[in-house]
Amino acid sequence: MRQPPSCPDPRCNGAVLWKDTSTTATGEDHWFWWCGSCKRKWKPTSEQLEAFRYGPSGRRSHRLH
């Protein structure tokens, strides 16, 4: 699985961006990158929209440990 990009703001020291899906009710490609360090949103590139559109493939385990 690909790793999300780092925040482009140099003051964030390479903080990893989070996929903000709080606006996906209007369509699957209406999400942003969010930085937990500077609290800013970044628009994904068309390549990132394609690469990160869906979650990882595979089965999730629902077993209790």
Phi, psi and omega in degrees: 000137180290147176272142177295158181288167175270158179297133179286349179282118184297339179289346181272357177054043175077024178302137181284137179279149177255146177278112180270108182256020182293346180248017184284355179297338180269001179146156187292337182261017180257064177229166182227161168275141179232135179257122179287346180276305182262354177063028179256156176255146179231138179282130179288151175287167178298325177293321178290323176302316180291313185289328185248017182300314183246161176288180180293148177279163180116170181269143175262138179276129179251019181287146173272138181260000000 
